[in-house]
Amino acid sequence: MKLLDSFRVDHIVMNVISVCLFKVLKILNKDLIIVFDLRFCKTNTNMLTKC
């Protein structure tokens, strides 16, 4: 199964309060779907496990 785009991002290095453009999809009728990732809080690093 393909991972969602947000699971392939290193959230620890992302800045707090950020807007990231992840993808732009063109639909059959030529409409666009634009997917953003919005970050308003810093990642809770003490809850992360080490791989």
C-alpha distances in whole Angstrom, upper triangle without the diagonal:
4,6,9,12,14,12,13,17,20,21,24,26,25,28,29,30,28,26,23,22,19,18,21,20,22,22,24,28,27,27,24,22,22,20,21,21,24,25,28,28,28,25,27,27,29,26,23,23,23,21
4,7,9,12,10,10,14,17,19,22,23,22,25,27,27,25,23,20,19,15,15,17,17,20,20,22,26,25,24,22,19,19,17,18,18,21,23,26,26,26,23,25,25,28,25,22,22,22,20
4,6,8,6,7,11,14,15,18,19,19,22,23,24,21,20,17,17,13,14,17,17,20,21,24,27,26,24,22,19,18,15,16,15,18,19,22,23,22,20,21,21,24,21,19,19,20,18
4,6,5,7,10,13,14,17,18,17,20,21,21,19,17,14,14,10,11,14,14,18,19,22,24,24,22,19,16,15,11,12,12,15,16,20,20,20,18,20,21,23,21,19,20,21,19
4,5,5,7,11,12,15,16,14,17,18,18,16,14,11,11,7,9,12,13,17,19,22,24,23,21,18,15,13,10,10,9,13,14,18,19,19,17,20,20,23,21,19,20,21,20
4,5,6,9,9,12,13,12,14,15,15,13,12,10,11,8,11,14,16,20,21,25,27,25,23,20,16,14,10,10,7,10,11,15,15,15,13,16,17,20,18,16,18,19,18
4,6,8,9,12,14,13,16,17,18,16,16,14,14,12,14,17,19,22,24,27,29,28,26,23,19,18,14,13,11,14,14,17,17,16,13,16,16,18,16,14,15,16,15
4,7,9,12,12,12,16,17,19,16,16,13,14,11,13,17,18,22,24,27,29,28,26,23,20,18,15,14,12,15,15,18,18,17,15,17,17,20,18,15,16,16,15
4,6,9,9,8,12,14,15,13,13,11,12,10,13,17,19,23,25,29,31,29,27,23,20,18,14,13,10,13,12,16,15,14,12,15,14,18,17,14,16,16,15
4,6,6,7,11,13,15,13,14,13,15,13,17,21,23,27,29,32,34,32,30,27,24,21,18,16,13,14,13,15,14,12,10,13,12,15,15,12,13,13,13
4,5,5,8,10,12,11,13,12,15,14,17,21,23,27,29,33,34,32,30,26,23,20,17,14,11,11,9,12,11,9,7,10,9,13,13,11,13,14,15
4,6,8,10,13,13,15,15,18,17,21,24,27,31,33,37,38,36,34,30,27,24,21,18,14,14,11,13,11,8,6,9,7,11,12,10,12,12,14
4,6,9,12,11,14,13,16,16,20,23,26,30,32,36,37,35,33,29,27,23,20,17,14,14,12,14,12,10,9,12,11,14,15,13,16,15,16
4,7,9,8,10,10,13,14,17,21,24,27,30,33,35,32,30,26,23,20,17,14,11,11,8,11,10,8,9,12,12,16,16,15,18,18,19
4,6,6,9,10,14,15,19,22,25,29,31,35,36,33,31,27,24,21,18,15,12,11,8,9,9,8,9,13,13,17,18,17,20,21,22
4,6,9,11,15,17,20,23,26,29,32,35,36,34,31,27,25,21,18,15,12,9,6,6,6,5,8,12,13,16,17,17,21,22,23
4,7,10,14,16,19,21,24,27,30,33,34,31,28,25,22,19,17,13,10,7,5,4,7,8,11,14,16,20,20,20,23,25,26
4,6,10,12,16,18,21,24,27,30,31,28,26,22,20,16,14,10,8,6,5,7,9,10,12,16,18,21,21,21,24,25,26
4,7,9,12,14,18,21,23,27,27,25,22,18,16,12,10,7,6,5,7,9,12,13,15,18,20,24,23,23,26,26,27
4,6,9,12,15,18,21,25,25,23,20,17,14,11,9,5,5,7,9,12,14,15,16,19,20,24,24,22,25,25,25
4,6,8,12,15,18,21,22,19,17,13,11,8,6,5,6,9,12,15,17,18,19,22,23,27,26,25,27,27,27
4,7,10,14,16,20,21,19,17,13,11,8,6,6,7,10,13,17,18,19,19,22,23,26,25,23,25,26,25
4,6,10,13,16,18,15,14,10,8,6,5,7,10,13,16,20,22,23,22,26,26,30,29,27,28,29,28
4,7,10,13,14,12,10,7,6,5,6,9,12,15,19,22,25,26,26,29,30,33,32,30,32,32,31
4,6,10,11,9,8,6,5,6,8,12,15,18,21,25,27,28,28,31,32,35,34,32,33,34,33
4,7,8,6,6,5,6,9,12,15,18,21,25,28,30,32,32,35,36,39,37,36,37,38,36
4,6,5,5,6,7,11,13,17,20,23,27,30,32,34,33,36,38,41,39,37,39,39,38
4,5,7,9,11,15,17,21,24,27,30,33,36,38,37,40,41,44,42,41,42,43,41
4,6,9,11,15,18,21,25,27,31,34,36,38,38,41,43,46,44,42,44,45,44
4,7,10,13,16,19,23,25,29,32,35,36,36,40,41,44,43,41,43,43,42
4,7,10,13,16,20,22,26,28,32,33,34,37,39,42,40,39,41,41,41
4,6,10,13,16,19,22,25,28,30,30,33,35,38,37,35,37,38,37
4,7,10,13,16,19,22,25,27,27,30,32,35,33,32,34,35,34
4,7,10,13,16,19,22,24,24,27,29,32,31,29,32,33,32
4,7,10,13,16,19,21,21,24,25,29,27,26,28,29,28
4,6,10,13,16,17,18,21,23,26,25,24,26,27,27
4,7,10,12,14,14,17,19,22,21,20,23,24,24
4,7,9,12,13,16,18,21,20,20,23,25,25
4,6,8,9,12,15,18,17,17,21,22,23
4,7,10,12,15,18,18,18,22,24,25
4,6,9,12,14,14,15,19,21,23
4,6,8,11,12,13,16,18,20
4,6,9,9,9,13,14,17
4,6,6,7,11,13,16
4,5,5,9,10,13
4,6,8,10,14
4,7,10,13
4,7,9
4,6
4
